[in-house]
Amino acid sequence: MAARLVLALEEAGFTVWWDRGLPGGEEWRAHIEKALNEARCVIVLWTHASVAPEGTFVREEAARARARNILVPVIAETVEPPLGFAEVQGIDLTHWRGNRADPAFKDLTAAVHAKLEGRPVPASRGPTARIYRRLAAGATFAGLLIAGLGFGLNALGVQDQLCEVPAGQPMVSDACGALGIGHRPTRSDRLAWASRPLGDCGRLRDFAGDERSYYSGTAADMLSAATHERAQSFTPARREWRSYIRTSERPFPNVTAARTDAERRAAEDATRQGCAPRDEFERLMRVDVTPEEFDCRDDPRGGFTCGLDYVAECHVEVRAIIERCD
C-alpha cells in the first residue's frame, strides 16, 4: 500500500518523502526528524502494525504532525485509529487498488492540498460515491447478468483456467489479454516486462505508474522491497560551487599579478569549502576555477588588490548509492 500510494501521489504532482529512501548506515532518526520538521503535510497510514504496540514510533510522528495541524490520517487496513487520534477524520483507502481516479484517492489529494494551502480539509466524498456506485450496479444487474454471462463464469475461474492452459502458449494468453479476459497481460505488456533490465528500478517505476499494465502491482511491490547500498568502487562526478574572494591584504605591483593571486586564493577557497569531500564516500581530484568578475582596486600603499566572483568546477570521485530492485 505505501509504495503504491507514494507513486500515485508523485504522479499527482506532490513531492513525497518517506523513510524507505534512507541509505543504509546513515542516521535515520535524524533524517526522519529533519523531514518531519520541514514537512508541510504528513500522511500517516493506520494499519495493524502502526496501531499495535510496535508502532510507537509511527504514532509519535503522527502526534507531532497533529500538533502542527498538518496531519492527514489514512485508514489503510480495517483497524480503529489509536487512542487520541479518533477525533481526526481518516480517509478510508482500504478498498483502493492504486487508481488515481478513485473518489477516495481524490479525497486524499484534496486533503493534502488543503493542508499545504492552510485551508480546512473538505468533507470526504469517497464513501458517498461508493454507495452510488453500488446502487447503480444493483439497478442494472439484470441487464449485466445477460450481457456479461461469459465474464460471470469466471467466478469459478473458468476464464483464468482457459487462458492459462499450457497448450498454445503464449498465444492463448496474449489473446486473452487483448480481449480483456482471464486476468492476462496483453502481448506488448508481456514482452515489455520480459525485456526489462533486471534490477532496473527506474523501469519498474514505469510499470508501477501505468495503471493499465498487468504488472503494475508486481512492480510496486518490488519497488517497496528495494535495497540501497554503496558501490564498491569510485566513479568520476562533477559539481559546481559559486563564491566570492575578498580583495587581498597586501597589494601587488600590477593588475595581472593581483588577478593571479585572486584566482589562486579562489582555488584554495573552493578546495576547502564547496569542493571539499562531503563524506568518506567521496574524494576530491581537481578544482577548476573560472573567474566571473574581478574587483580590482588601487591600493593607497601603492599597487593593486583584487577580489573575485568565481565559479569552481569540482572534479570528484564518489562511491555512489546503488538502488537494487532484484
Secondary structure by P-SEA (a helix, b strand, c coil): caaaaaaaaaaaccccccccccccccaaaaaaaaaaaaccbbbbbbccccccccaaaaaaaaaaaaaaccbbbbccccccccccccccbbbbccccccccccaaaaaaaaaaaaaaacccccccaaaaaaaaaaaaaaaaaaaaaaaaccccccccaaaaaaaacccccaaaaaaaaaacccccccaaaaaaaaacccccaaaaaaaaacccccaaaaaaaaaaabbbbbbcbbbbbbbcccccccccccccccaaaaaaaaaaaaaaaaaacccccccccccccbbbbbbcccbbbbbccccbbbbbbbbbbbbcccccbbbbcc
